[in-house]
Amino acid sequence: MARPKRQIVALTVNGEAIEIAVRPHETLLEALRYGLRLTGSKQGCDKGDCGACTVRLDGVPVLSCITLAVEAAGRSVTTLEGLSHGPTLDPVQAAFDACGALQCGFCQSGMMLSARALLDHNPKPSLREIKEALSGNLCRCTGYTKILEAVQVAAGLCQPGEGPVDELHRG
């Protein structure tokens, strides 16, 4: 039985133009993790349920475990490795750290990339909007409170340690 032929896909990953050979059925997650060795995106459920594999495709969060690599041809992909700006952490990364928002770190990249996409679109989201933006990302460790707080801290809506602030109860 012949193996499917690989095809060359040109795309931009974390600001760098690259070409990678992929099989027609290869997922974007497989191309990133195993082809490019960018392991920030996690291989969780492989069904699009957990969000651990979330990357940004042209700025929009997508589940890379159910997105074919060939669908990224000519597009821009951002992984957790591309979120920081050189040695400077993205405000989302810094806020997650300051708030102690993660424990095992498995959901980390998906949460952070979804949060960054939200803040790029809506710099001052409500708590409801944050919950909605992160609703496709599952965390099995934290209970979400510190994650919600971290997104609010990154947006400048509260300080670390305040806990998530409901806009209806700000005083």
C-alpha positions as a Python dict, from the first residue, in 0.01 Angstrom:
ca = {
    (1, 'M'): (0, 0, 0),
    (2, 'A'): (150, 332, -107),
    (3, 'R'): (182, 612, 145),
    (4, 'P'): (11, 937, 51),
    (5, 'K'): (248, 1180, -117),
    (6, 'R'): (357, 1482, 76),
    (7, 'Q'): (294, 1829, -52),
    (8, 'I'): (477, 2147, 29),
    (9, 'V'): (278, 2402, 227),
    (10, 'A'): (407, 2757, 256),
    (11, 'L'): (287, 2950, 559),
    (12, 'T'): (405, 3195, 821),
    (13, 'V'): (462, 3052, 1168),
    (14, 'N'): (528, 3294, 1452),
    (15, 'G'): (628, 3562, 1204),
    (16, 'E'): (865, 3343, 1003),
    (17, 'A'): (788, 3233, 647),
    (18, 'I'): (838, 2858, 618),
    (19, 'E'): (769, 2566, 391),
    (20, 'I'): (686, 2225, 529),
    (21, 'A'): (609, 1893, 360),
    (22, 'V'): (283, 1743, 488),
    (23, 'R'): (61, 1448, 401),
    (24, 'P'): (-291, 1541, 285),
    (25, 'H'): (-450, 1407, 606),
    (26, 'E'): (-192, 1560, 846),
    (27, 'T'): (-334, 1801, 1101),
    (28, 'L'): (-191, 2142, 1170),
    (29, 'L'): (-112, 2020, 1522),
    (30, 'E'): (94, 1731, 1386),
    (31, 'A'): (280, 1959, 1146),
    (32, 'L'): (360, 2207, 1425),
    (33, 'R'): (453, 1958, 1698),
    (34, 'Y'): (623, 1685, 1499),
    (35, 'G'): (730, 1861, 1180),
    (36, 'L'): (844, 2193, 1328),
    (37, 'R'): (906, 2081, 1690),
    (38, 'L'): (684, 2357, 1830),
    (39, 'T'): (550, 2168, 2130),
    (40, 'G'): (366, 2453, 2303),
    (41, 'S'): (40, 2339, 2146),
    (42, 'K'): (-65, 2024, 2327),
    (43, 'Q'): (-212, 1708, 2183),
    (44, 'G'): (-509, 1645, 2407),
    (45, 'C'): (-834, 1489, 2290),
    (46, 'D'): (-768, 1485, 1912),
    (47, 'K'): (-1139, 1559, 1864),
    (48, 'G'): (-1162, 1936, 1911),
    (49, 'D'): (-1318, 1911, 2256),
    (50, 'C'): (-1050, 2030, 2499),
    (51, 'G'): (-880, 2332, 2336),
    (52, 'A'): (-528, 2230, 2440),
    (53, 'C'): (-422, 2244, 2075),
    (54, 'T'): (-553, 2598, 2012),
    (55, 'V'): (-339, 2816, 1786),
    (56, 'R'): (-420, 3140, 1609),
    (57, 'L'): (-473, 3119, 1235),
    (58, 'D'): (-474, 3469, 1087),
    (59, 'G'): (-543, 3595, 1439),
    (60, 'V'): (-844, 3369, 1501),
    (61, 'P'): (-826, 3082, 1753),
    (62, 'V'): (-860, 2742, 1585),
    (63, 'L'): (-835, 2387, 1709),
    (64, 'S'): (-524, 2260, 1535),
    (65, 'C'): (-608, 1894, 1604),
    (66, 'I'): (-904, 1914, 1365),
    (67, 'T'): (-757, 2161, 1116),
    (68, 'L'): (-566, 2014, 825),
    (69, 'A'): (-217, 2151, 774),
    (70, 'V'): (-297, 2221, 408),
    (71, 'E'): (-572, 2461, 526),
    (72, 'A'): (-297, 2683, 668),
    (73, 'A'): (-130, 2731, 329),
    (74, 'G'): (-57, 3099, 271),
    (75, 'R'): (-180, 3193, 617),
    (76, 'S'): (-26, 3310, 943),
    (77, 'V'): (-8, 3075, 1243),
    (78, 'T'): (76, 3186, 1596),
    (79, 'T'): (165, 2929, 1860),
    (80, 'L'): (251, 2982, 2226),
    (81, 'E'): (615, 3009, 2121),
    (82, 'G'): (527, 3313, 1909),
    (83, 'L'): (315, 3492, 2168),
    (84, 'S'): (605, 3660, 2347),
    (85, 'H'): (804, 3942, 2193),
    (86, 'G'): (1163, 3822, 2214),
    (87, 'P'): (1253, 3797, 2582),
    (88, 'T'): (950, 4007, 2680),
    (89, 'L'): (640, 3813, 2775),
    (90, 'D'): (310, 3906, 2619),
    (91, 'P'): (87, 4079, 2879),
    (92, 'V'): (-135, 3768, 2879),
    (93, 'Q'): (161, 3545, 2964),
    (94, 'A'): (279, 3785, 3234),
    (95, 'A'): (-71, 3804, 3386),
    (96, 'F'): (-112, 3425, 3390),
    (97, 'D'): (222, 3406, 3572),
    (98, 'A'): (142, 3689, 3817),
    (99, 'C'): (-197, 3538, 3903),
    (100, 'G'): (-77, 3179, 3935),
    (101, 'A'): (-342, 3095, 3679),
    (102, 'L'): (-212, 2756, 3577),
    (103, 'Q'): (-109, 2442, 3753),
    (104, 'C'): (-8, 2154, 3526),
    (105, 'G'): (20, 2381, 3220),
    (106, 'F'): (-146, 2143, 2976),
    (107, 'C'): (-422, 2390, 2885),
    (108, 'Q'): (-184, 2686, 2901),
    (109, 'S'): (-122, 2753, 2534),
    (110, 'G'): (-485, 2721, 2434),
    (111, 'M'): (-602, 2946, 2717),
    (112, 'M'): (-340, 3212, 2646),
    (113, 'L'): (-390, 3217, 2271),
    (114, 'S'): (-768, 3237, 2312),
    (115, 'A'): (-726, 3517, 2567),
    (116, 'R'): (-486, 3710, 2339),
    (117, 'A'): (-731, 3680, 2047),
    (118, 'L'): (-1010, 3815, 2269),
    (119, 'L'): (-804, 4109, 2392),
    (120, 'D'): (-689, 4194, 2040),
    (121, 'H'): (-1055, 4212, 1936),
    (122, 'N'): (-1194, 4356, 2261),
    (123, 'P'): (-934, 4522, 2490),
    (124, 'K'): (-1177, 4568, 2782),
    (125, 'P'): (-1403, 4261, 2783),
    (126, 'S'): (-1668, 4192, 3042),
    (127, 'L'): (-1637, 3885, 3262),
    (128, 'R'): (-1912, 3722, 3056),
    (129, 'E'): (-1718, 3791, 2734),
    (130, 'I'): (-1401, 3640, 2884),
    (131, 'K'): (-1589, 3328, 2989),
    (132, 'E'): (-1738, 3299, 2642),
    (133, 'A'): (-1400, 3343, 2470),
    (134, 'L'): (-1242, 3074, 2686),
    (135, 'S'): (-1539, 2837, 2675),
    (136, 'G'): (-1369, 2605, 2425),
    (137, 'N'): (-1069, 2553, 2653),
    (138, 'L'): (-1091, 2299, 2932),
    (139, 'C'): (-877, 2308, 3245),
    (140, 'R'): (-874, 2008, 3473),
    (141, 'C'): (-670, 2170, 3755),
    (142, 'T'): (-760, 2525, 3845),
    (143, 'G'): (-1133, 2575, 3863),
    (144, 'Y'): (-1091, 2875, 3625),
    (145, 'T'): (-1104, 3154, 3885),
    (146, 'K'): (-738, 3251, 3848),
    (147, 'I'): (-756, 3213, 3470),
    (148, 'L'): (-1044, 3461, 3453),
    (149, 'E'): (-854, 3694, 3686),
    (150, 'A'): (-542, 3669, 3466),
    (151, 'V'): (-733, 3776, 3155),
    (152, 'Q'): (-877, 4072, 3347),
    (153, 'V'): (-528, 4163, 3472),
    (154, 'A'): (-392, 4146, 3115),
    (155, 'A'): (-675, 4379, 3010),
    (156, 'G'): (-594, 4620, 3294),
    (157, 'L'): (-930, 4562, 3461),
    (158, 'C'): (-794, 4447, 3799),
    (159, 'Q'): (-474, 4370, 3988),
    (160, 'P'): (-331, 4024, 4065),
    (161, 'G'): (-486, 3883, 4379),
    (162, 'E'): (-822, 4058, 4345),
    (163, 'G'): (-989, 3759, 4186),
    (164, 'P'): (-1211, 3796, 3881),
    (165, 'V'): (-1405, 4119, 3906),
    (166, 'D'): (-1768, 4113, 3800),
    (167, 'E'): (-1830, 4446, 3629),
    (168, 'L'): (-2162, 4472, 3811),
    (169, 'H'): (-1991, 4467, 4150),
    (170, 'R'): (-1702, 4705, 4094),
    (171, 'G'): (-1682, 4964, 4358),
}
